[in-house]
Amino acid sequence: MSYVIASKETMEYYSRHDDYPTDAFEKAKLYYQREVENYQRFNRENPDDLWATLAVSSQKMYDTMEVIPEAEWIALDAQAIASQASLKLITEERYNEMLNILPPLLYESGCFFMSEFEIGSWTTMFVKYYNDYFERVVDYCNEDTWVTPDQCYALLTEMEKLNGNIPTQPQDTLPQ
């Protein structure tokens, strides 16, 4: 069984191990203890919000890190990604920039996925819906998480209601 040293509270990952990492956990604690001390010293010598913030962040990791089975960590990390995966209206320039950075996955009907994954099968989906562009982090292996025309329409409707307009009805133009 594989394990990770990480914090469920901060969702910060330290290291991965094939066996239970007793010695590695102690090394991780020592590493973060030194980080806290160094950042506090830097802040005393050159007061700056950055050093203070880093000291607090490192202290929180030190206080909350634990040994977690790797499968549990992967599920928690995917959950954290999914919870932040809101549909966003983007510019045509961003859409084209992302389309041209790496070869896309499944480019069809104005829709594509980044070929670079966040974690596991989670990646960013980009959609052209009529003359508007959208993005959202989705699970490439789970079509239930993919952006649909109805979701694009719903977001546009909410935005247009603020301006007193109603957009065109949705059409099923995205891949199934």
SEVEX-295264 format. One line per 2 residues: for each residue z, x, y of N, C-alpha, C. Coordinates in pm, 1 decimal. Layout:
N
Z X Y Z X Y Z X Y; ... $
This chain:
176
0.0 85.0 -117.8 0.0 0.0 0.0 0.0 89.2 123.6; -81.6 51.7 222.7 -89.4 127.9 347.0 0.0 65.1 453.6 $
48.2 150.1 543.3 138.4 106.6 649.6 92.0 162.8 783.1; 136.5 98.7 889.7 115.9 151.4 1023.8 250.8 158.1 1094.4 $
258.1 248.6 1190.1 373.4 252.8 1280.5 322.4 193.2 1410.4; 381.9 82.1 1450.3 331.3 8.6 1564.9 442.1 -80.0 1621.2 $
410.7 -144.3 1733.0 503.1 -238.8 1793.7 436.5 -375.8 1798.6; 499.0 -474.8 1735.3 447.4 -611.2 1741.3 462.3 -668.6 1882.0 $
562.3 -620.6 1954.8 587.4 -672.0 2088.9 482.8 -623.2 2189.6; 452.6 -494.2 2186.3 356.6 -437.9 2282.2 215.6 -433.2 2225.7 $
200.9 -457.4 2094.9 73.3 -447.3 2023.6 13.6 -307.4 2040.5; 100.7 -208.7 2042.6 58.2 -69.1 2051.7 71.1 -5.4 1914.3 $
-29.4 71.9 1878.4 -40.7 131.6 1746.4 -17.0 281.0 1758.7; 61.4 338.1 1666.8 86.6 482.2 1669.8 8.9 555.2 1561.4 $
25.3 517.1 1434.3 -44.4 587.3 1326.5 -50.2 502.5 1199.6; -138.2 545.8 1105.7 -157.7 478.0 977.8 -121.5 574.2 865.1 $
-63.4 520.9 755.1 -19.9 604.1 643.4 -45.3 532.8 511.5; -79.9 610.1 408.1 -105.8 551.6 276.1 22.9 515.7 201.5 $
131.2 585.8 231.0 260.3 557.7 168.1 361.2 522.8 276.4; 478.2 475.5 234.2 580.2 440.2 332.6 615.1 563.7 416.3 $
598.4 556.7 548.3 604.8 675.6 635.0 742.9 708.0 692.7; 841.3 733.7 607.9 976.4 760.8 656.5 977.7 877.3 755.7 $
923.4 993.2 715.5 922.9 1109.9 803.8 837.6 1086.3 927.9; 724.4 1022.5 909.7 634.6 996.6 1022.2 699.1 903.5 1123.9 $
779.4 808.2 1075.9 845.9 716.4 1167.8 943.1 793.5 1256.8; 1017.3 886.2 1197.8 1109.6 968.6 1277.2 1034.1 1054.0 1378.2 $
918.9 1107.3 1338.9 835.3 1186.3 1431.3 784.1 1098.0 1545.4; 746.8 975.3 1513.2 699.3 882.6 1616.9 810.6 851.2 1716.2 $
930.8 828.6 1665.6 1044.9 802.4 1754.6 1068.4 921.7 1847.2; 1064.4 1042.1 1790.0 1083.1 1163.5 1869.3 972.0 1177.9 1973.6 $
848.6 1149.6 1934.3 735.5 1157.0 2026.5 758.4 1066.4 2147.1; 796.0 940.0 2123.6 816.1 846.7 2234.8 941.0 879.5 2316.1 $
1042.6 933.1 2252.3 1160.9 977.1 2327.1 1119.9 1087.1 2426.0; 1039.8 1181.1 2381.2 992.1 1288.3 2469.7 901.0 1234.8 2579.1 $
818.4 1137.7 2542.4 731.2 1074.5 2642.7 814.9 1013.5 2755.3; 917.8 939.5 2718.1 1005.7 876.5 2817.5 1067.7 983.4 2906.2 $
1122.1 1086.0 2845.6 1186.0 1194.0 2922.5 1086.2 1262.2 3015.7; 966.9 1291.1 2967.3 864.9 1357.1 3051.8 823.6 1268.7 3168.4 $
795.7 1141.7 3142.3 754.4 1051.7 3250.3 865.9 1033.1 3353.6; 989.1 1026.3 3306.9 1100.9 1015.5 3400.7 1111.5 1142.5 3486.2 $
1093.0 1258.7 3422.8 1097.3 1384.7 3497.4 981.3 1391.1 3598.2; 861.7 1355.6 3554.9 746.7 1354.6 3647.0 775.1 1263.2 3766.0 $
836.1 1148.4 3739.3 864.5 1052.8 3846.0 970.4 1107.0 3942.5; 1068.9 1180.9 3889.4 1169.3 1241.3 3978.9 1103.8 1348.4 4066.9 $
1015.5 1428.5 4007.9 952.2 1538.8 4081.2 846.1 1488.2 4178.8; 772.1 1387.1 4140.8 665.9 1329.3 4224.4 672.6 1177.2 4212.7 $
762.0 1113.9 4286.7 778.5 968.5 4272.9 644.8 894.9 4286.0; 618.6 816.7 4183.6 491.2 745.2 4178.6 509.1 626.7 4083.8 $
451.3 512.7 4119.4 461.3 394.1 4034.1 401.0 418.7 3895.9; 299.1 502.6 3889.0 235.4 530.7 3760.5 334.6 592.3 3662.5 $
407.9 696.8 3705.6 503.4 762.1 3616.1 614.3 666.2 3574.8; 660.8 585.3 3667.8 766.3 489.0 3636.4 715.6 385.8 3535.5 $
594.6 337.7 3554.8 535.1 239.8 3463.7 517.2 298.8 3324.1; 468.5 422.8 3318.4 449.6 488.4 3188.6 582.6 511.7 3117.3 $
686.5 544.2 3193.3 819.0 563.4 3133.5 870.1 432.2 3072.9; 854.1 323.9 3145.2 898.6 192.3 3095.8 817.8 152.4 2971.8 $
685.7 173.8 2976.1 599.1 140.0 2863.4 636.1 220.5 2738.6; 658.3 349.6 2755.6 695.6 435.2 2642.5 833.1 396.6 2587.7 $
925.2 360.0 2676.4 1058.5 318.1 2632.1 1049.1 190.3 2550.0; 963.5 98.2 2593.2 946.9 -27.3 2520.4 888.2 -0.2 2381.1 $
791.0 90.7 2372.9 734.7 126.3 2243.0 842.8 189.6 2155.9; 922.0 279.7 2212.1 1030.8 345.7 2139.1 1128.9 241.9 2083.6 $
1163.8 145.6 2166.8 1262.9 44.5 2128.9 1211.6 -54.6 2024.0; 1079.3 -79.9 2021.7 1027.3 -189.1 1937.8 939.8 -144.2 1821.7 $
907.7 -13.8 1811.3 819.4 29.2 1702.7 886.5 11.0 1567.5; 801.6 -15.1 1468.1 850.8 -35.1 1332.6 739.6 -1.7 1233.8 $
776.0 6.8 1108.1 678.0 27.9 1001.5 631.8 -110.3 955.6; 499.9 -130.3 957.8 442.7 -261.4 927.5 334.2 -242.7 820.8 $
329.0 -327.5 719.2 217.0 -319.6 624.3 84.2 -332.4 699.8; -12.7 -249.9 662.5 -138.5 -245.5 737.0 -208.8 -381.6 742.0 $
-209.0 -454.5 632.8 -275.5 -585.6 630.9 -211.5 -680.7 732.1; -79.9 -676.0 743.8 -9.4 -759.8 841.8 -48.8 -718.5 983.4 $
-57.0 -586.8 1007.8 -93.6 -537.3 1141.0 -235.1 -581.5 1178.0; -327.8 -571.1 1084.4 -466.7 -610.5 1111.1 -472.3 -758.3 1147.3 $
-397.1 -841.7 1075.1 -393.9 -985.7 1105.6 -332.8 -1011.0 1242.7; -224.7 -939.9 1275.8 -162.1 -955.8 1408.0 -256.0 -911.7 1519.5 $
-325.1 -800.8 1498.3 -416.8 -749.3 1599.0 -533.6 -845.8 1620.6; -587.4 -900.2 1511.9 -696.4 -997.4 1522.9 -649.1 -1122.8 1595.6 $
-526.3 -1164.8 1568.5 -467.5 -1280.9 1636.7 -454.9 -1254.8 1786.1; -412.1 -1132.9 1822.3 -398.0 -1096.4 1963.7 -533.6 -1097.7 2033.1 $
-634.4 -1047.7 1964.7 -769.9 -1047.8 2021.9 -817.4 -1191.3 2040.2; -799.4 -1273.6 1937.4 -845.3 -1412.3 1943.6 -775.4 -1490.6 2054.1 $
-648.8 -1461.4 2077.6 -575.3 -1534.8 2180.6 -625.7 -1503.0 2321.1; -692.0 -1391.1 2335.8 -746.8 -1352.1 2466.3 -895.2 -1384.3 2477.1 $
-949.5 -1447.2 2375.1 -1093.5 -1469.3 2367.0 -1136.2 -1597.7 2437.1; -1130.0 -1598.1 2567.2 -1176.3 -1715.1 2640.0 -1322.8 -1696.0 2678.2 $
-1393.9 -1805.6 2683.3 -1534.4 -1803.4 2721.7 -1543.6 -1773.5 2870.4; -1629.1 -1676.9 2906.5 -1643.0 -1636.2 3046.0 -1787.3 -1650.4 3090.4 $
-1805.8 -1701.6 3209.3 -1935.8 -1704.0 3273.1 -1959.6 -1565.5 3331.2; -2074.8 -1504.6 3301.7 -2103.6 -1369.1 3348.4 -2236.5 -1367.5 3422.7 $
-2268.1 -1254.3 3481.7 -2394.2 -1240.7 3553.9 -2507.7 -1204.7 3458.5; -2628.4 -1231.4 3502.2 -2746.0 -1191.8 3424.6 -2749.7 -1039.7 3408.3 $
-2704.6 -968.4 3511.7 -2702.5 -822.0 3506.1 -2610.4 -772.8 3394.4; -2490.9 -833.6 3382.0 -2399.2 -791.7 3275.4 -2459.8 -822.0 3138.4 $
-2517.6 -939.7 3123.8 -2582.3 -978.7 2998.5 -2687.5 -875.2 2958.5; -2775.5 -841.2 3053.0 -2882.2 -744.2 3024.4 -2827.6 -604.6 2999.1 $
-2724.4 -565.9 3071.8 -2662.6 -435.2 3050.3 -2607.4 -425.5 2907.8; -2536.3 -528.6 2863.2 -2479.7 -527.7 2728.5 -2589.2 -533.3 2621.8 $
-2696.0 -605.2 2651.2 -2808.5 -614.3 2557.8 -2873.9 -477.7 2538.2; -2875.0 -396.7 2643.1 -2946.1 -268.6 2638.3 -2858.6 -147.8 2607.1 $
-2726.3 -164.8 2596.8 -2638.0 -51.3 2568.2 -2657.9 -2.0 2425.8; -2643.8 -90.8 2328.5 -2659.5 -58.4 2186.6 -2753.8 -160.4 2125.6 $
-2814.3 -127.5 2013.3 -2894.1 -230.9 1947.5 -2804.3 -350.3 1913.1; -2844.5 -470.3 1952.1 -2759.1 -587.1 1926.7 -2764.9 -630.8 1780.7 $
-2665.2 -706.3 1742.0 -2666.3 -772.4 1611.5 -2718.7 -913.7 1631.4; -2798.5 -961.1 1539.2 -2845.8 -1099.5 1537.7 -2890.1 -1148.7 1675.0 $
-2992.5 -1088.5 1730.5 -3047.0 -1132.8 1859.0 -3141.3 -1248.5 1832.4; -3101.9 -1368.8 1876.8 -3178.8 -1488.9 1848.4 -3150.1 -1594.9 1953.7 $
-3253.7 -1658.2 2004.8 -3241.3 -1769.9 2099.3 -3152.0 -1737.5 2218.0; -3164.6 -1615.8 2271.8 -3085.7 -1577.7 2388.6 -2941.6 -1544.1 2357.4 $
-2910.9 -1528.6 2230.4 -2774.2 -1500.7 2186.5 -2774.2 -1370.5 2108.2; -2670.5 -1286.6 2131.5 -2657.3 -1165.2 2051.5 -2511.6 -1123.6 2044.7 $
-2483.7 -1036.3 1950.6 -2350.3 -981.5 1929.9 -2357.1 -831.1 1953.4; -2251.1 -776.2 2011.0 -2242.8 -630.9 2024.0 -2233.5 -571.3 1884.2 $
-2299.8 -458.8 1862.4 -2291.6 -393.5 1731.5 -2167.4 -305.3 1721.5; -2092.4 -295.3 1829.6 -1966.7 -221.1 1830.0 -1853.5 -323.9 1817.2 $
-1765.4 -304.9 1719.3 -1660.1 -402.4 1690.9 -1528.1 -361.6 1754.1; -1449.9 -462.2 1795.0 -1316.2 -440.3 1851.4 -1222.0 -392.0 1741.6 $
-1210.3 -474.2 1637.9 -1130.7 -442.2 1518.9 -1181.6 -532.1 1408.0; -1188.3 -478.2 1288.9 -1237.4 -558.7 1177.8 -1373.7 -617.0 1210.7 $
-1386.8 -747.6 1200.7 -1515.4 -813.5 1226.9 -1521.3 -879.1 1365.4; -1429.1 -843.4 1455.1 -1425.8 -900.5 1589.7 -1514.3 -819.6 1684.0 $
-1605.7 -888.8 1750.3 -1696.8 -825.8 1845.5 -1724.2 -924.3 1958.9; -1802.7 -882.8 2056.3 -1833.1 -970.7 2169.7 -1968.2 -1037.8 2149.4 $
-1970.2 -1168.5 2172.9 -2092.0 -1248.6 2164.4 -2138.9 -1279.0 2306.1; -2267.6 -1262.2 2330.6 -2328.4 -1291.6 2459.9 -2430.3 -1402.6 2440.7 $
-2432.1 -1496.3 2536.2 -2515.2 -1615.4 2523.2 -2587.2 -1644.1 2654.8; -2718.3 -1673.8 2643.4 -2791.5 -1729.1 2757.4 -2805.4 -1878.0 2729.3 $
-2754.7 -1957.7 2823.2 -2759.5 -2103.1 2810.6 -2829.1 -2154.6 2935.5; -2953.3 -2199.2 2921.3 -3038.9 -2232.4 3034.3 -3045.9 -2111.1 3126.8 $
-2997.6 -2123.5 3248.9 -3002.8 -2010.8 3343.7 -2866.2 -1946.5 3365.4; -2773.3 -1971.7 3275.4 -2639.2 -1915.6 3286.2 -2611.2 -1825.0 3166.6 $
-2515.0 -1734.9 3186.5 -2483.4 -1633.8 3085.0 -2333.8 -1634.3 3057.1; -2298.4 -1615.9 2929.0 -2159.0 -1624.5 2885.9 -2126.9 -1510.7 2789.5 $
-1995.3 -1481.8 2779.7 -1949.1 -1387.6 2678.5 -1813.1 -1431.5 2626.5; -1786.1 -1393.3 2501.1 -1655.0 -1417.7 2441.2 -1640.5 -1328.1 2318.7 $
-1518.8 -1283.6 2294.3 -1488.9 -1209.2 2172.3 -1478.0 -1310.4 2058.9; -1551.0 -1282.5 1949.4 -1556.0 -1373.4 1835.1 -1542.7 -1294.3 1705.5 $
-1513.9 -1366.1 1599.2 -1513.8 -1306.7 1465.6 -1654.8 -1322.8 1409.4; -1726.4 -1212.6 1399.0 -1865.3 -1214.8 1353.3 -1879.6 -1279.5 1215.2 $
-1778.0 -1267.2 1131.8 -1782.1 -1321.9 995.9 -1735.7 -1467.2 988.0; -1697.5 -1525.9 1101.1 -1648.7 -1663.4 1101.9 -1722.8 -1741.7 1209.4 $
-1824.9 -1815.6 1169.1 -1908.1 -1889.0 1264.5 -1829.6 -1993.0 1344.5; -1713.8 -2033.9 1294.7 -1631.1 -2129.5 1368.9 -1582.1 -2070.8 1500.7 $
-1580.8 -1937.7 1514.5 -1535.5 -1874.2 1638.5 -1650.9 -1848.8 1734.9; -1774.2 -1868.0 1690.9 -1891.8 -1838.8 1773.3 -1903.6 -1938.7 1889.4 $
-1965.5 -1894.6 1994.9 -1990.3 -1978.8 2113.0 -2094.8 -2084.4 2076.5; -2069.3 -2208.1 2118.9 -2163.5 -2318.0 2092.7 -2220.4 -2368.0 2225.4 $
-2333.7 -2437.8 2220.7 -2387.7 -2496.9 2342.8 -2288.7 -2593.2 2408.8; -2215.3 -2668.4 2328.5 -2117.0 -2762.5 2383.5 -2007.7 -2689.9 2462.8 $
-1965.7 -2572.6 2414.6 -1864.5 -2495.0 2486.1 -1919.0 -2443.6 2619.3; -2043.7 -2399.3 2619.4 -2105.8 -2354.2 2744.9 -2114.4 -2470.5 2842.9 $
-2160.8 -2584.1 2792.7 -2172.3 -2702.9 2876.0 -2036.7 -2745.3 2932.0; -1933.5 -2741.8 2847.2 -1798.7 -2782.3 2891.0 -1748.5 -2691.0 3002.2 $
-1770.1 -2561.1 2989.6 -1726.5 -2468.8 3094.3 -1803.9 -2493.6 3223.2; -1935.6 -2510.6 3211.7 -2015.8 -2539.3 3331.2 -1974.1 -2671.1 3395.3 $
-1945.6 -2771.4 3313.7 -1902.9 -2901.6 3366.1 -1774.4 -2887.4 3446.2; -1678.0 -2814.4 3390.6 -1552.1 -2792.3 3463.2 -1576.7 -2721.2 3595.4 $
-1663.9 -2622.1 3593.7 -1693.2 -2547.6 3717.1 -1769.7 -2633.9 3816.3; -1863.7 -2712.0 3765.9 -1945.3 -2795.2 3853.3 -1866.1 -2911.5 3913.3 $
-1768.0 -2961.5 3839.8 -1685.0 -3070.4 3892.2 -1614.9 -3026.7 4020.0; -1580.8 -2900.6 4027.7 -1518.4 -2847.9 4149.3 -1612.9 -2857.6 4268.2 $
-1744.3 -2851.3 4239.9 -1845.7 -2858.8 4346.4 -1908.6 -2997.3 4358.5; -1867.0 -3091.9 4273.3 -1921.0 -3227.8 4280.0 -2054.4 -3243.9 4210.2 $
-2095.9 -3148.9 4127.5 -2223.1 -3156.8 4054.5 -2197.2 -3167.5 3905.1; -2294.7 -3222.1 3832.1 -2285.8 -3228.0 3685.7 -2407.2 -3153.4 3629.8 $
-2385.5 -3054.5 3543.3 -2498.3 -2978.1 3488.2 -2577.8 -3057.5 3384.9; -2691.5 -3002.6 3345.2 -2777.8 -3062.4 3244.1 -2702.5 -3077.7 3112.2 $
-2736.4 -3183.1 3036.5 -2672.8 -3204.6 2905.8 -2702.0 -3086.9 2813.2; -2607.7 -3055.9 2721.6 -2629.9 -2943.6 2630.2 -2741.8 -2969.3 2530.6 $
-2808.2 -2860.2 2491.7 -2906.2 -2866.7 2384.9 -2868.4 -2758.8 2284.5; -2898.6 -2785.1 2160.3 -2861.8 -2691.3 2055.1 -2962.3 -2575.6 2053.2 $
-2941.6 -2475.6 2142.0 -3035.0 -2364.3 2151.2 -2977.9 -2235.7 2094.8; -2854.2 -2239.5 2043.4 -2793.7 -2119.2 1989.1 -2813.7 -2115.2 1838.2 $
-2811.2 -1995.6 1778.3 -2830.0 -1986.8 1633.0 -2719.0 -2058.2 1557.9; -2754.4 -2113.0 1445.4 -2657.3 -2185.8 1362.7 -2602.5 -2095.9 1255.2 $
